[in-house]
Amino acid sequence: MATIKQKQKIGALEVENWNLKHPVGTQVKLKKDDGTEQITRTRSEAYMCSAGVPVCFFEDVSGYYLLDRAEAL
């Protein structure tokens, strides 16, 4: 099982990789908390939130979502 530091390092690499491949404005399919899916676009770069997990903001969506809930289209 990965330590917290290892998880944070993995998350930082996920953020870096996402941002290299997907500029702000990338169209994505986002899985929301209620299980529905929404086609939207990123409105920020991905980053590590204060909880230490990769997240991103999306157009027409309140708050940020975990990066692993977004699939670039």
C-alpha positions in Angstrom: 0.0 0.0 0.0 1.3 3.4 -1.0 2.2 5.9 1.7 0.6 9.4 1.7 3.8 10.9 0.3 3.9 8.3 -2.5 0.2 9.0 -3.3 0.9 12.7 -3.4 3.8 12.2 -5.8 1.7 10.0 -8.0 -1.0 12.6 -8.0 1.4 15.4 -8.9 2.6 13.3 -11.8 -1.0 12.8 -12.9 -1.6 16.5 -12.8 1.6 17.2 -14.8 0.7 14.6 -17.4 -2.9 15.8 -17.7 -1.8 19.5 -18.1 0.7 18.5 -20.8 -1.9 16.7 -22.9 -5.0 18.7 -22.2 -5.0 22.5 -22.3 -7.8 24.5 -20.6 -10.9 24.3 -22.7 -10.5 20.6 -23.5 -13.8 18.8 -24.0 -14.4 16.0 -21.4 -17.1 13.6 -20.3 -17.4 14.2 -16.5 -18.9 11.7 -14.1 -20.8 13.7 -11.5 -21.5 12.8 -7.9 -25.0 11.6 -8.7 -23.7 9.1 -11.3 -24.8 11.1 -14.3 -22.4 12.1 -17.0 -22.0 15.5 -18.5 -20.1 16.7 -21.6 -18.3 19.9 -20.6 -14.9 21.6 -20.9 -12.1 22.2 -18.5 -11.9 25.8 -17.2 -8.7 25.4 -15.2 -5.5 23.5 -15.3 -5.5 20.4 -13.1 -3.9 20.9 -9.7 -3.4 19.2 -6.3 -6.1 20.4 -3.9 -5.5 20.9 -0.2 -6.6 17.3 0.4 -3.7 16.1 -1.8 -5.7 14.8 -4.7 -5.7 15.8 -8.4 -8.7 18.0 -9.3 -9.9 20.4 -12.0 -12.7 22.9 -12.5 -15.2 22.4 -15.4 -17.5 24.7 -17.2 -21.1 24.8 -16.0 -20.2 22.7 -12.9 -20.1 24.0 -9.4 -16.8 23.3 -7.5 -14.0 21.1 -8.6 -14.1 17.4 -9.4 -11.5 14.7 -9.1 -9.4 14.4 -12.2 -10.1 10.7 -12.5 -13.8 11.5 -13.1 -12.9 13.3 -16.3 -12.4 11.6 -19.6 -11.0 13.8 -22.4 -12.9 13.5 -25.6 
